[in-house]
Amino acid sequence: MTDARMDLPLDVRLRVDQYLDAVQKAQQAAGAPAEEAAGIRDDLRAQIYDMLAARAVGRTPTVEDADAVLAKLEPPEAYGPAGDGGAAAPPRASAPAPALAPAAPLPAGPPKPKFSRTALVGLLGFIPILGSCLLAVPLSFVAYRSAAVESHGAMVQESPLWTMSWAAVCFAIIPLAGVLWTTICGIAAIVQIRRAAGRITGLWLAVFDAVVFPIIVLVILVVGVLACA
């Protein structure tokens, strides 16, 4: 006899355990000795597993296989006071299947963690920044041409800082808004991920959103200080 309990699915083992529990109740009602009753149930269990292995050759037994095997055994009431009281009954084809309670539903696993949407939304801040970089070249050329004024028949280049128009100021606000958007979204995503207890992932992207532009500003300031020193 082969004990293949660990190889059986949970629902199949529940079917077998329900049948054996019913047999145990019938034995207790009949007043059978505990050791003898336990030995009979062990023999029944081994017999059921052998029958399942013979029925489901090369595949995993299903609940239908378990019901078909249990239908060939004596009903649990046969081991009670009105039954033969005892040894494992041989298989028989005409015995009806015992009434078994429906198998309990399998416990649902933990929910799959989701990637942080806030961290992804923070990447939208790069759109105005990249767009401003692409437009910076033609606008710089236009500003350079407009900054040149004619004085005494010669072209004198004035400082673009003093000739900056309100349009240029508004244009500079666009990438600044993108910087603030990405940084704020990154900080908010970090807070959400730390409070989610593993339900939200993407901490690496949230940290990137939060620190990329502050680091760039810090590097520019350090380079500027070193260049002026």
Secondary structure, DSSP 8 states (H G I E B T S, - for coil): ----GGGS-HHHHHHHHHHHHHHHHHHHHHT--HHHHHHHHHHHHHHHHHHHHHHSTTS---HHHHHHHHHTS--GGGGSTTS--SS-----SSS------------------EE-HHHHHHGGGHHHHHHHHHHHHHHHHHHHHHHEEEETTEEEE--TTTS--HHHHHHHHHHHHHHHHHHHHHHHHHHHHHHTTTSEE-HHHHHHHHHHHHHHHHHHHHHHHHHH-
